[in-house]
Amino acid sequence: MSESSLRLEDSALGELLITADGFRATRAGQQRTGRVDAALIVRVLRELGEAPAPVADAAAPAVGRRLTVTGLNGREDRQWTDGSTVPVPAAVAPFATLLAQVFGEPGEAAALPGAVALGHPAAQAARSAAAVGTVAGRAAYALVEEDGSFGLTALDDAASLGGSDADAGLAPSAVALGEADGRSLFAVGGTDGSVQVWDATTGQVVHGSTGGEGAQAVAALICRDIPVAFSAGQGGDLRAVRADDGRVLGNLPTGGHGATVLRAAHCAGLDLLAAAAADGTVRVWDAATGEQLHLLVGHRGEVRTMAVLTIEDQAVLATAGHDRQVRIWDLATGQSVAELSGHTGTVTGLAFTTVDERPVLASCALDGTVRTWDVYDGRALHGWPAGGWLTALAAGDGVLYTGDETGRITAWDAATGAARSYGTPPGRPGTPLTALALGAPHGRPVLVAGFGDGVLVAWDAPTGSQLLELPADGGPVHSLDLTDGGPDGPLLVCGTTAGAVRSHRLADGTAHPLPVPHAGPVTGLAFTTGDQPLLASAGRDGMIAVRAAATGDNSRRFATGHGPITALAALVTGGQPILATAGEDLKVRMWHAGSGAAGPVCEGLARPAEVLSFAEIGGRPVLIAGSADGTVLVWDVQNGSRTAELAGGGAAVRAVVGREFDGEALLAAGDAAGTLRLWHLGSATLLNEAAVDGTPLAIELDETGVRIVTPGGAVTL
């Protein structure tokens, strides 16, 4: 079967190749990979019918689509081509949807549930980045290399002020130096959306957010009276933060495997956390101490769902996924106690409930069925068809709740399989339901669901009446969990496929600020000065995050609503912190860093700006942008009017700075071709042009001359 494949060539959307190893999507030189469940392939093939054999070495259609199926189940190869006598049928619509979905921006709504098709995080090359500032009162620069190593170096004598080798685990994309509360701070943004801040003098980590790495799995637990949110991505370690205030509590190592699903529980005085990896292994920890208790091996494929049942001082863990087998494990010994067969599709939901005072395990799958199992005997009890692709399951008080690809929620009697009727059925038709959880914050069951468009909704489970709806924030929901209580009452913790982690008070939806990563690479970092120094970050997800520079507290996020951000700069003027962002829409916008209120919009770019810088010229603040075509533009901050346009050599500008000396304004810019240009800004006259050994990453312009930081270090002209 390794040679079998399905290939869709679409002149508008790109090319999709599906094999036994997953999918590869290609568009305009960009490539995405991921996994697709057999259920998607089966659905499309079932509706395709027959077609002629493909024509050898035929060129892809200039306009339209072609679908080629080869080596599948011993059948002859088949091909459909638009514009021929056998055009591509409408049955390929799910493949076209997948193509559009994987090339969407991070955070966009998902039309296909992650249980059916999920892309890996888009590959984003790390690149060297630099910033100039001060460290312990000394003029210095920070340089982060592509391999993640970084160094802090004095500008005057090149003395090393600290650093790290590549073991720091960074994939850098932005860097900044700043001062807050008498400390010199060094911040790095990563391609995975993370932002990390160090004390530049001591090397101590001050605060930060870990990267999302996509497919964010979460679990929630009250651990020693503290509400804890655990999260994991497709790679790296598990992270634990306080779900109420975002304070980082620590990591649990997974050997780099990450987790596809997490489940937390309290049993026999222990706080347990189970994490399933894509290779089918399951690790179980004592969450309070970080000690790994068990490594559970047996699944032949990715585990998609888990559930825990505690009875007095005993606990069992149920696991299931792509191999269609449901396994039950004794958490005291780590031994497998049952293997349950019956599903013919990937198992997507597990939940424990009680029927006739006996514990029952319920499961649902992409085969469209719900099944129940006796926990003590390990035998099948009942099964029934429940619709199309079932994507999530929750249970309580003898009632099962299933969610499906259409956004519908159905309640079933766990003993008989009879559907329960509601006056207004819960759900959100039109977008796939991706996660379900059931809690009882006030002694009455509350059902919470997450959807492919990122929305979270809570209902009163017995009546189906809606209690709460929370808008999307950080991408399609991947998983969610509820805490039992805590000082702030039950909390809803949500993870998204784009990598964000959300925490909300279930009673009223109040959001708790967590150190949330960007849903995509960080493209800009900037510190502000003043009485309350801030650290701002911006990313390709179109989001700006602002937090207290010294502590990371009071984190705020706001969406610009104008697509990916390519550059960021910060300024305090008139006592107000101002941010500037550049975007792929060829606009440069200004924002109030505290409120997110929009300011002037600066126009005139022919290509996106790759770097922004504020300066004070003639007693007025100006904003300088270096663009991808080598042009440098200057605008007045107060009204957004353009005051200068300086032509470069065509290579992208990577560093730019402006300064005024004795009433004369100078501007220096360095480009990707290794050329530094110095202009007299008032007359737009080019004063000097010099080749630099390496790409200029940061520039310092003062009375002593021009100092340029390149990947090889600092040079003075």
C-alpha positions in Angstrom: 0.0 0.0 0.0 3.0 2.3 0.3 2.9 3.0 -3.5 -0.8 3.9 -3.5 -1.7 7.6 -3.8 -4.3 10.1 -4.6 -3.2 13.3 -6.3 -5.4 16.4 -6.8 -3.9 19.1 -9.1 -5.9 22.3 -8.9 -4.8 25.3 -10.9 -6.3 27.7 -8.3 -5.6 25.9 -5.0 -2.4 24.0 -5.6 -1.5 20.3 -5.5 -2.5 17.7 -2.9 -0.7 14.3 -2.7 -2.1 11.8 -0.2 -0.2 8.6 0.5 -0.1 6.0 3.4 2.4 8.3 5.2 0.1 11.4 5.2 -0.4 14.3 2.8 1.8 16.9 1.1 0.2 20.1 -0.2 2.1 22.5 -2.5 1.1 26.0 -3.7 3.3 28.7 -5.3 6.5 27.2 -4.0 5.1 26.7 -0.5 4.7 23.3 1.0 2.6 21.9 3.9 2.5 18.4 5.3 0.2 16.6 7.7 -1.9 13.5 8.3 -5.2 12.5 6.9 -7.5 9.9 8.4 -8.6 7.0 6.2 -12.2 8.1 6.8 -11.7 11.1 4.5 -10.3 8.9 1.7 -13.0 6.3 2.0 -15.7 9.0 1.8 -14.3 10.5 -1.4 -13.5 7.2 -3.1 -17.0 5.9 -2.3 -18.5 8.6 -4.4 -16.0 8.8 -7.3 -17.1 5.9 -9.5 -15.0 4.7 -12.4 -12.8 6.7 -14.9 -10.3 6.0 -17.7 -6.7 5.1 -17.0 -4.4 8.1 -16.7 -2.4 9.4 -19.6 1.4 8.9 -19.1 3.4 12.1 -18.6 0.3 14.3 -19.3 0.8 17.9 -18.3 -1.4 19.3 -15.5 -4.3 21.3 -16.9 -3.6 25.0 -17.2 -7.0 25.8 -15.9 -9.1 23.4 -13.9 -8.4 20.3 -11.9 -7.1 16.7 -12.3 -7.5 13.8 -9.9 -5.3 10.7 -10.2 -5.8 7.6 -8.1 -3.0 5.0 -8.3 -2.2 1.6 -6.8 -5.3 1.5 -4.6 -6.6 -1.9 -3.4 -5.2 -3.7 -6.4 -7.5 -1.7 -8.8 -6.4 -0.1 -12.0 -5.2 3.4 -11.9 -7.8 6.1 -12.6 -7.9 9.7 -13.7 -10.4 12.5 -14.0 -9.6 15.8 -15.8 -11.6 19.0 -16.1 -12.3 19.9 -19.7 -12.2 16.2 -20.8 -15.1 13.7 -21.2 -14.5 12.7 -17.6 -14.2 15.8 -15.5 -13.3 15.8 -11.9 -16.5 15.0 -9.9 -17.9 17.1 -7.0 -16.9 14.2 -4.6 -13.4 15.7 -4.4 -14.7 18.7 -2.5 -13.2 17.6 0.8 -9.7 17.4 -0.8 -10.1 20.9 -2.1 -11.3 22.0 1.4 -8.1 20.5 2.9 -5.9 22.3 0.4 -7.5 25.6 1.3 -7.4 24.9 5.0 -3.7 24.0 5.2 -2.7 27.2 3.3 -4.9 29.5 5.4 -3.3 31.8 7.9 -2.9 30.5 11.5 -6.0 31.0 13.5 -8.4 30.8 10.5 -11.6 28.7 10.9 -11.3 25.0 10.1 -13.9 23.3 7.8 -12.6 19.8 8.4 -12.2 18.6 12.0 -8.7 17.9 13.2 -9.6 14.2 13.9 -10.0 13.8 10.1 -7.2 16.0 8.7 -4.6 18.0 10.5 -1.5 19.8 9.1 1.8 20.0 10.8 3.1 23.4 11.8 4.2 25.3 8.7 8.0 25.1 8.4 9.5 28.5 9.1 13.2 29.0 8.8 15.0 30.6 11.8 17.2 33.4 10.9 19.8 35.5 12.7 18.5 38.6 14.5 20.1 41.4 16.5 19.3 44.4 18.6 21.3 47.2 20.2 20.7 48.7 23.6 22.4 48.6 27.0 23.3 45.9 29.5 24.1 47.0 33.0 24.7 50.5 31.8 27.0 49.5 28.9 26.2 50.0 25.3 25.7 46.5 23.9 24.2 44.3 21.3 22.3 41.1 21.4 22.8 38.6 18.6 20.8 35.4 18.1 22.1 32.9 15.6 20.0 30.6 13.3 21.0 27.6 15.4 19.4 29.2 18.5 22.7 30.2 20.2 22.8 33.8 21.4 25.3 36.3 22.9 25.4 39.7 24.5 28.4 41.8 23.6 29.7 45.2 24.6 29.8 47.6 21.7 32.9 49.5 22.8 35.4 46.7 23.4 33.5 43.5 22.2 33.6 42.0 25.7 31.2 39.1 26.1 28.4 39.9 28.5 26.8 36.4 28.5 25.1 34.0 26.2 24.2 30.4 25.5 24.9 27.7 22.9 22.4 26.0 20.6 21.1 24.0 23.5 18.9 26.9 24.4 16.3 25.3 22.1 15.4 28.5 20.3 14.3 28.9 16.7 14.7 32.7 16.7 12.8 35.1 14.5 13.0 38.4 16.5 15.1 39.9 19.4 15.0 43.0 21.6 17.0 44.6 24.4 15.3 46.8 27.1 15.3 48.1 30.6 12.6 47.6 33.3 12.7 47.9 37.1 16.4 48.5 37.1 17.1 45.3 35.2 18.5 44.8 31.7 16.3 42.5 29.8 16.8 40.4 26.7 13.8 39.0 24.7 13.7 36.5 21.9 10.7 35.6 19.8 10.6 32.2 18.0 9.3 30.7 14.8 7.0 28.6 17.0 5.3 31.7 18.5 7.1 31.7 21.7 8.5 34.8 23.6 11.2 34.3 26.2 12.7 37.0 28.4 16.0 36.8 30.3 17.8 39.0 32.8 20.6 40.2 30.5 23.0 40.5 33.5 22.4 37.3 35.3 21.2 35.1 32.5 18.1 34.1 34.6 14.8 33.4 32.8 12.4 36.1 33.9 9.2 35.1 32.1 7.9 34.0 28.7 5.5 31.9 26.7 6.4 28.5 25.3 5.7 27.8 21.6 2.5 26.3 20.5 3.9 23.9 17.9 0.3 23.3 16.6 -2.3 20.8 17.6 -2.4 22.1 21.2 -3.6 19.5 23.7 -4.7 20.6 27.2 -5.7 19.2 30.5 -6.8 21.0 33.7 -6.5 20.0 37.3 -6.8 21.4 40.9 -3.3 20.4 42.1 -2.6 21.2 45.8 -5.4 23.8 45.7 -3.9 25.5 42.6 -5.7 25.4 39.3 -3.2 24.1 36.8 -3.4 24.1 33.0 -1.2 21.5 31.3 -0.5 21.9 27.5 1.5 20.2 24.8 2.1 20.5 21.1 3.3 18.1 18.4 6.9 18.3 19.7 8.8 19.4 22.8 7.9 19.0 26.5 4.6 19.4 28.4 4.1 22.7 30.1 2.3 23.6 33.3 1.0 27.0 34.2 -1.4 28.4 36.8 -4.7 28.5 35.0 -5.8 31.6 37.0 -2.8 33.9 36.6 -0.5 32.3 34.0 2.5 31.8 36.3 4.8 29.2 34.8 5.1 26.1 37.1 7.4 23.9 35.1 7.9 21.3 32.3 7.5 17.5 32.0 9.9 15.8 29.6 8.5 13.7 26.7 11.7 13.0 24.9 10.6 15.5 22.2 7.4 13.6 21.4 5.0 16.2 22.6 1.4 14.9 23.0 -1.7 14.4 20.9 -4.0 14.3 24.0 -3.7 15.0 27.7 -5.8 13.8 30.6 -5.5 14.7 34.3 -7.1 13.1 37.3 -6.9 12.9 41.1 -6.7 9.4 42.7 -5.4 8.0 46.0 -3.9 11.3 47.0 -2.0 11.7 43.8 -2.5 14.2 41.0 -2.0 12.2 37.8 -1.3 13.4 34.3 -1.4 11.1 31.2 0.0 12.2 27.9 -0.3 10.2 24.7 2.2 10.7 21.9 1.8 10.4 18.1 3.7 7.0 18.2 1.0 5.5 20.4 2.9 5.5 23.7 1.3 6.9 26.8 3.3 8.4 29.7 1.8 8.9 33.2 3.2 11.3 35.7 2.7 12.3 39.3 1.8 15.9 38.3 2.8 17.4 41.7 6.4 15.9 41.7 7.0 15.5 38.0 7.9 11.8 38.5 7.1 9.5 35.6 5.1 6.6 36.9 4.4 4.5 33.8 5.1 4.2 30.1 2.2 2.4 28.5 2.9 0.6 25.2 0.4 -1.3 23.0 -1.3 1.0 20.6 -0.3 0.7 16.9 -0.9 4.3 15.9 -1.7 7.7 17.2 -3.8 7.9 20.4 -6.6 10.4 19.8 -8.6 10.2 23.1 -8.3 9.2 26.8 -10.6 9.0 29.8 -9.9 8.3 33.5 -12.2 6.5 36.0 -11.5 6.7 39.7 -13.2 4.5 42.2 -12.1 5.2 45.8 -8.3 4.6 45.7 -8.3 2.8 42.3 -8.0 4.4 38.8 -8.2 3.0 35.3 -7.2 4.8 32.1 -8.9 4.2 28.8 -7.1 5.0 25.6 -8.0 4.7 21.9 -7.2 6.2 18.5 -6.1 5.3 15.0 -5.7 1.6 15.5 -9.4 1.4 16.4 -8.7 -0.5 19.6 -9.9 0.7 23.0 -7.5 -0.3 25.8 -8.0 -0.1 29.5 -5.0 0.2 31.9 -4.7 -0.1 35.6 -3.0 3.1 36.7 -1.7 1.5 39.9 0.4 -1.0 38.0 0.6 0.3 34.5 -0.7 -3.0 33.2 -3.2 -3.4 30.4 -6.4 -5.0 31.7 -8.6 -5.1 28.6 -8.5 -4.6 24.8 -11.8 -3.8 23.2 -12.5 -4.3 19.5 -15.5 -3.3 17.5 -15.0 0.1 15.9 -14.1 0.2 12.2 -12.8 3.8 12.2 -10.5 6.0 14.3 -11.8 6.3 17.8 -12.3 10.0 18.6 -14.0 10.0 22.0 -14.0 8.1 25.3 -16.0 8.8 28.5 -16.9 6.9 31.7 -20.4 6.9 33.1 -22.6 4.6 35.3 -25.5 2.3 34.2 -27.4 0.3 36.8 -24.7 1.2 39.3 -21.9 -0.4 37.2 -19.2 1.6 35.6 -19.5 1.8 31.8 -17.0 3.1 29.2 -18.5 4.8 26.1 -16.7 5.3 22.9 -17.4 7.0 19.5 -15.5 7.0 16.2 -15.3 8.2 12.7 -17.3 5.1 11.7 -20.3 7.0 12.9 -21.1 4.6 15.8 -21.3 4.9 19.6 -20.4 1.8 21.7 -20.6 1.0 25.4 -18.4 -1.5 27.3 -18.6 -3.0 30.8 -15.5 -1.9 32.7 -15.3 -4.8 35.1 -15.8 -7.6 32.5 -14.3 -5.8 29.5 -17.2 -6.9 27.2 -19.3 -5.0 24.7 -22.7 -3.9 26.0 -24.4 -2.0 23.2 -23.7 -0.1 20.0 -25.7 2.1 17.6 -25.3 4.3 14.5 -25.2 8.0 15.5 -24.5 9.9 12.2 -21.5 10.8 10.1 -18.0 11.5 11.5 -18.3 11.6 15.3 -15.6 13.9 16.7 -16.1 14.1 20.5 -17.8 12.5 23.4 -18.8 13.4 27.0 -20.8 11.6 29.6 -22.6 12.1 32.9 -25.5 10.6 34.9 -26.2 7.8 32.4 -26.4 10.2 29.4 -23.9 10.3 26.5 -23.3 13.5 24.4 -21.7 13.2 21.0 -20.5 15.9 18.7 -20.0 15.5 15.0 -18.5 17.1 11.8 -21.6 19.3 11.3 -21.5 21.0 14.7 -24.4 19.0 16.0 -24.6 17.7 19.6 -26.8 14.7 20.3 -27.7 13.2 23.7 -28.2 9.5 24.1 -29.4 7.2 26.9 -26.3 5.2 27.8 -28.3 2.1 28.6 -30.5 1.9 25.5 -28.9 4.1 22.9 -32.2 6.1 22.6 -31.7 9.7 21.4 -32.8 12.3 23.8 -35.0 15.2 22.4 -34.4 18.9 23.2 -36.7 21.8 22.5 -33.6 23.6 21.0 -30.8 21.0 20.4 -27.4 22.3 21.5 -24.7 22.8 18.9 -23.6 25.2 16.2 -24.5 23.8 12.7 -22.1 24.7 10.0 -18.7 24.3 11.7 -17.3 21.0 13.0 -17.5 20.3 16.7 -14.0 19.5 17.8 -14.1 19.0 21.6 -16.6 18.3 24.4 -16.4 18.4 28.2 -19.0 18.0 31.0 -18.9 19.6 34.4 -21.2 20.4 37.3 -20.1 23.8 38.7 -23.2 24.3 40.8 -24.4 20.8 41.1 -26.1 20.9 37.7 -24.4 19.4 34.6 -22.9 21.9 32.1 -21.9 20.8 28.7 -19.0 22.8 27.0 -18.1 22.5 23.4 -15.3 23.9 21.1 -15.6 24.3 17.4 -13.6 24.5 14.2 -14.1 28.3 14.0 -12.6 28.8 17.5 -15.9 29.5 19.3 -16.6 28.0 22.8 -20.2 27.5 24.0 -21.6 26.2 27.2 -25.1 24.8 27.7 -27.2 23.6 30.6 -27.0 19.9 29.8 -30.4 18.7 31.0 -32.4 21.4 29.1 -30.0 22.3 26.2 -30.4 26.0 27.0 -27.3 28.1 26.2 -25.4 29.6 29.1 -22.3 31.1 27.6 -20.7 31.8 24.2 -17.1 32.9 23.9 -15.6 34.2 20.6 -12.7 32.7 18.8 -9.2 33.6 20.1 -6.1 31.9 18.7 -7.6 29.5 16.2 -9.8 26.4 15.9 -10.4 24.6 19.2 -8.4 21.3 19.4 -9.1 20.2 23.0 -10.7 21.5 26.2 -11.0 20.5 29.8 -12.7 21.8 33.0 -11.3 22.1 36.6 -13.5 21.0 39.4 -13.2 24.2 41.4 -10.5 26.5 42.8 -10.5 29.9 44.3 -12.2 31.4 41.2 -14.6 28.6 40.7 -14.5 26.1 37.8 -12.3 27.0 34.9 -12.5 26.2 31.2 -9.1 25.5 29.7 -8.9 25.3 25.9 -6.1 24.5 23.4 -6.2 25.4 19.7 -4.7 23.9 16.6 -2.8 27.1 16.1 -1.1 26.7 19.5 -2.8 29.1 21.8 -4.0 28.1 25.3 -7.1 29.9 26.8 -8.5 29.9 30.3 -12.0 31.2 31.2 -14.0 31.3 34.3 -16.9 29.0 33.6 -19.4 31.1 35.6 -19.2 34.1 33.3 -16.5 33.5 30.7 -14.0 36.0 32.2 -10.7 35.3 30.5 -7.6 34.7 32.6 -4.4 36.0 31.1 -2.0 33.1 30.3 1.4 33.4 28.6 -0.1 32.6 25.3 2.2 32.0 22.3 1.5 33.6 19.0 -0.3 31.3 16.5 2.7 31.5 14.2 6.2 33.0 14.0 7.0 36.1 16.0 7.9 38.8 13.6 8.6 41.7 15.9 9.6 42.5 19.5 9.9 45.9 21.2 10.4 47.3 24.6 8.9 50.6 25.7 10.4 53.0 28.3 8.6 55.1 30.9 7.1 54.6 34.3 5.6 51.2 33.3 7.9 49.6 30.7 6.1 47.2 28.4 7.2 44.4 26.1 5.2 44.1 22.9 5.3 41.2 20.4 3.7 40.8 17.0 3.3 37.8 14.7 2.2 36.4 11.4 -1.1 35.5 13.2 -2.0 39.2 13.0 -2.0 39.5 16.8 -0.2 42.0 19.0 0.6 40.9 22.6 1.6 43.5 25.3 2.8 42.6 28.8 4.7 44.2 31.7 8.3 44.0 30.6 9.7 43.1 34.1 7.2 40.4 35.0 5.1 39.4 32.0 2.0 40.2 34.1 -1.1 42.0 32.8 -0.8 40.3 29.4 -3.2 41.7 26.8 -3.7 40.6 23.2 -5.5 42.3 20.4 -6.0 41.4 16.8 -5.1 44.0 14.2 -7.6 42.5 11.7 -5.3 43.2 8.7 -3.5 39.9 8.2 0.1 38.9 9.0 2.4 41.4 10.7 5.9 41.7 9.2 7.6 44.2 11.6 7.1 46.0 14.9 8.5 49.1 16.7 7.6 50.9 19.9 7.8 54.5 21.2 6.7 56.5 24.2 5.6 60.0 23.2 3.6 62.4 25.3 3.7 59.8 28.1 1.8 57.3 25.9 3.2 54.0 24.6 2.7 53.8 20.9 3.3 50.7 18.6 3.8 50.6 14.9 3.1 47.5 12.8 3.8 46.7 9.2 1.7 44.1 7.3 1.5 42.2 4.1 -1.4 44.6 3.1 1.4 47.2 2.4 0.2 49.4 5.2 2.0 50.6 8.3 -0.4 51.2 11.3 0.0 52.8 14.7 -1.7 51.6 17.9 -2.0 52.6 21.5 -0.1 49.9 23.4 -2.4 50.0 26.4 -5.8 50.0 24.8 -5.2 48.7 21.3 -6.9 51.8 19.9 -5.9 52.4 16.2 -4.0 55.5 15.2 -2.8 56.9 11.9 -2.3 54.6 8.9 0.8 55.2 6.8 0.8 54.4 3.1 3.1 54.3 0.1 4.8 50.9 0.4 5.2 48.9 -2.8 6.4 45.8 -0.9 5.9 44.9 2.7 8.2 46.5 5.3 10.7 44.1 7.0 11.9 46.6 9.6 10.4 49.6 11.5 12.1 52.2 13.6 11.0 55.4 15.5 13.2 58.5 15.6 12.8 62.1 16.8 13.6 64.6 14.0 13.1 68.3 14.4 11.3 67.8 17.8 8.7 65.6 16.2 8.5 61.8 16.3 8.8 60.0 12.9 8.4 56.4 11.8 10.9 54.8 9.4 10.2 51.7 7.4 12.6 49.6 5.4 10.8 47.5 2.7 11.4 44.3 0.9 12.3 46.2 -2.3 15.0 48.3 -0.7 13.0 51.5 -0.4 13.0 53.4 2.9 9.9 55.5 3.7 9.5 58.1 6.6 6.2 59.3 8.0 5.1 61.9 10.6 3.8 60.0 13.7 1.1 62.5 14.6 -0.7 62.5 11.3 0.7 59.7 9.2 1.8 61.9 6.4 4.8 60.8 4.4 7.9 63.1 4.7 10.6 61.2 2.8 11.1 58.3 0.3 14.6 57.0 -0.2 15.4 54.5 -3.0 17.7 51.6 -2.2 19.4 49.0 -4.3 16.5 46.5 -4.6 17.6 44.2 -1.8 15.3 43.9 1.3 16.1 46.4 4.1 17.0 44.5 7.3 18.0 47.3 9.6 17.3 51.0 9.7 17.9 53.9 12.2 17.5 57.7 12.2 19.2 60.3 14.4 19.6 64.0 14.6 23.0 65.7 15.2 23.2 69.5 15.6 20.0 70.0 13.7 20.9 67.7 10.9 18.9 64.4 10.5 20.8 61.3 9.3 19.3 57.9 8.4 21.2 54.7 8.0 19.9 51.5 6.4 21.4 48.1 5.7 20.1 45.6 3.2 20.2 41.8 2.6 22.9 42.3 0.0 25.3 43.6 2.7 25.2 47.2 1.7 24.9 50.1 4.2 23.6 53.5 3.0 23.7 56.8 4.9 21.3 59.6 3.9 20.9 63.2 4.8 17.2 63.0 5.6 16.3 66.7 5.1 17.5 66.8 1.5 17.1 63.0 0.8 20.7 63.0 -0.3 22.7 59.8 -0.3 25.9 60.6 1.6 27.7 57.3 1.6 27.3 53.7 0.4 29.5 50.9 1.7 29.7 47.1 1.5 29.5 45.2 4.8 30.8 41.7 5.4 27.5 40.1 6.2 23.9 41.2 6.4 23.3 44.2 8.7 20.9 43.0 11.4 21.0 46.1 13.6 22.5 49.6 13.4 23.7 52.1 16.1 24.2 55.7 14.9 25.9 58.2 17.2 28.6 60.9 17.3 31.4 58.3 17.0 30.1 56.8 13.8 28.0 54.0 12.5 28.2 50.5 14.1 26.6 47.6 12.3 25.8 44.3 13.8 26.0 41.3 11.4 25.9 37.6 12.0 29.7 37.7 12.4 29.6 40.5 15.1 29.8 44.3 15.2 31.8 46.5 12.8 32.3 50.3 12.9 32.3 52.6 9.9 
